[in-house]
């Protein structure tokens, strides 16, 4: 734990620039798209008052590729969000399941990790996701449901979910998806500048001259944030790792470090507890694939 504390102290003094490989995949083409505005992150001189605007040449246009439906798949750094799949054009009607994000279990009982996206033109709360599991004969095997892990989802924003069932995956031939959004709550804030302080690969025994004391050396993601809203009492970080095809490999969450049990004031900064992954099948790949990050505060 001494090592982790040292890293957090160092990390609070450095702004980490998150650069994540862009992920591109095709969604079914949709017509009559509605353009929505992005919750752009403030310029760096607006966050850190000692910096001067004239010393920077800002550019707010993210780069990325266009998929077959005309969506910009750029990796975006926005208020309360870092990652791909944040659309600037939506259907204006519904919340959709991103089919290419679905990572279904290959053995055992049916389970899945994936992303939904708010394609309405308003903020929504959590999304209830239902999956009707259908057999090869067209009969209903059962229905499972869960809620999105992120709430107050903005127009065009993706959000992760995961669900499990007691039905063997070998019996499931197809799935019918139903999404039910709830109303957004006024007490939820997404006004945050997310920072990655450091990332430790699975099996890595030291970092910047510090010897790790947590064998067998799990994967570690250390994060913090600047509060861009009024005072908050609690905050949560949500992370989802995506493979090269866009499928969700792993989802992790982190609460505020105990040092911030009294909350975070206006313009304050705080660290999250580290996300630590010991799973020997999953952890080795996490440092090799991109992640998407969300912050939700109250």
N, C-alpha and C positions, 0 to 999 in steps of 0.2 A: 504493500500500500504506500510505503514511502516513495517508491519510484513513481507511482501514479500521481501522488500529490505534487512531486517535483515537476512532473510534466504539465500539470494543470497551471501551476504558478508561471512557468515559462510561457505556456500557451496564451495566457491572458494578456501578455505583452506583445503578441504578434497577431496580425490579421492574416489568416490563411486564405490564399486565393484558391478557390475550388475550381479545378478544371477536370471535367468528367467527359469521357468519350461520348460523342453523340450517337444515339441509337435511332435507327430508321426502320420502320416497317410499314406495311400498307394496311389501311383500314378500308372497308367497303366504301366506294364512292357515294357521297351524299350530295343532294342538291339543296338549293335554297339556304345556303349557309348564312349565319348572322355573325358579323364581326363583333368581338368583345375586346375591351381594354384589358391590358395586363397590369397587375399591381406592382409597378416598377419599384425597385429598391432605390432609396435616396442616393444621390451622388456621394462619393466618399468624403468630400469637403462639407457636406451637410451632416454627416454622421460625426466626423471628427473636426471640431470647430477650429483647431489650430492649423489646419491645412487651408491653402488658398486655392480658389477656383482657377485662377490664371496659371497655376502650376500644372494643370492637367488638361488633357485633350479628350474629353469624355465622348463615348459612343454608346448609345443606348439600343442600337440595333443588333440583336443576337444573330449569330451565324448558324446555319443549319441546312439540312436538306429538306426538300418537299416530298411528302409521300404521294401515293396515287390519288388520294382524296384532296390534295391541295393543302394539307396541314403542315405547318412548320414544326419539324421535329428537333429543333435546336435545343441544346442544353441551356436552360435559362436560370439566371440568378435573380430572384424576385423577393418581395417581402414575404417571409415565412415559407419560402420554397426554393429549392435548388434541384434541377434535374431536367429530363426530357418529358415529352408527352403533354406539355401544357399548350393547348390549342388556342389560336387567335380567331378561329372561325368555328362556330358551333351550329348544331341543328335548331337551336332555340326552343326545344321542346322537352328533352328528356335527359336522364342519366344513363349512360351506356356502359356496358362491360367491354373493355378492350381485349378482344379475343386473342391477340398475339401476346398478351401479357400473362395468359393463363398457364400455370405450371401445375399440371394434374399428376397425382401420384401414379407410379407405374406398377405398383404391387400393393398388396394389403387392401385396406379399406379406401374408398374414394375420398380424396382430399385435394384441395386446390389453394394456391396463392395467386393473386392477380391484382388488377387495377380496374377501377371504374373511373369515368370522367363526367364531370358536370357539364352537360351540353345545353343547359338552360342559360338564360341571360341574367340570372339572379344568384346571389349567394344562397347556399342551402346548408342545412345542418348535416348530421350523419346520414348515410344512405343504408337502408336495409337491403341486402342482396339475398335473393332466394334462388336456389338451384333445384329444379325438378329433374330428378334422375330417371332416365327412360331406358328400358331394356331393349334388346334387339327385336322383340316382338311388339314394341310400341306401348308396353304397359308401364305404369308409373311405379317405380321401385320405392320411391320416397322423396321427401322434400327436406332440404336442409337450408338454414339461413344464418346470416351473421350481419354485423354492422361494419361499415367502413371504420378504419382505425383513426382517420382524420375527420374532424368536424369543421364546420364553416368552410365549405369547399367553394371556391370562387368560380365564376363562369370560365370554362375551358380547362379547369384544373383537374388533374388526376388524383386519385386517393387509393391507398392499398387496402386489401382485405385478405382474409384467409378463413377457410372453413373445413371442417372434417365431418365424416359420416360413419355410420356403422354398416354401410353397404359395400360389399367387395367391388373393387374397381373393375374386375373382370366381367361383372354383370352389367355395367353401365355402357350403353351404346351411344347415347346422346344426352345433352343437357339443355333444358329450357331455362333461360335466365329472366328474372323479374327484378327490377330495381324500384325502390320506394323511398324517395328523399323526404327528409323532415325539414321543418322551417329552421332557418338560421337563428342562433341565439345572439342577443345583443352583447352578452357579457363575454363572448369569445373574441380574442384578438389574434390576428395573424401578422401583426405589425412587428416583424423581427428581422434582423440582419443575421443570418446563420453563418457560423464560422466552424471549420474543421481545424482543431488544434493539432492533432497528430493522429496517425493511423499506424498500428503495429501489425505486421503480418503474422500469421500463425507460425509458430516455431522460431520466430525472430528472438534472439536471446539478449540483444541490447539495442539501445536507441540513443544516438548522439552522445555516446560515451557513458551512458548509464546502463548498468547491468540490471536486467529484469530479475525480479524475485518471485515470479509467479509461474514456475514450471507446471505443466508442459508448455507454457508460453502460448496462451490462446490468442485469437484475433481480438484486437481492441480498436474501437473508434471513439476518440475523445472530441467532444464538441462544446461550443459555447454560443452565445448570441448577444447582440445589442438589442435592448428594448426600445422600440421606436414609437411606443404608445404611452398611455398613462400608467400609473402604478399597477403592477400585477401581483397576484398572490401565489400563483402556481404556473408552471409551464411544462410542456412535454415535447420531446424530440421524437419523431418517427422516422425510421430509415428503411428503405427497401432496396435491395441489391438486384440488379437486372443482368441477365446474361446477354450474349452478343445478339440473340434473336429478340430481345425485349421481354423474355419471360422473367417473372419474379422468382428469384432463387431463395431469398431469405428476407424476413421482416423483423426489425428490432425496435424497441422503444426505450427511452431513458427519461427519468424525472430529474428535477433540479437537484443539484448537489446540496447536501445538508447544510452547507454554509449559507445557503440562501433560503432557509426555512421561513424567514419573515417576508419573503417576496423580493421583488426587484422594482426600484423606483424609476421615475421618468429619466430617460437617457442613460439608464444603468446597464451594466453588463453582468452576465452570470454564466456559470458553467453547468453542464449537465453531468449526471453520473455517466460513467463510461458504458458503452455497449460492449459486452464481452461475449464472445462466441467460442465455446469449447468443442462443439460438434466436429469430430475429426473428418467427417465426410464433406461438410459444408465449409468450415472455417478456412481451410487452405486456399479456397478459390476467391474469398471475399476481397482480398487485397488486389486481386487481378481483374475485377469487374467493377463497373460504375455503380454508384448508389444515387438514390433520390432522397432528399431530406425535406421534412416538414417541421414547422414549429407551431404549436397551438398553446395559447396562454389564456388565463382567466384573471 
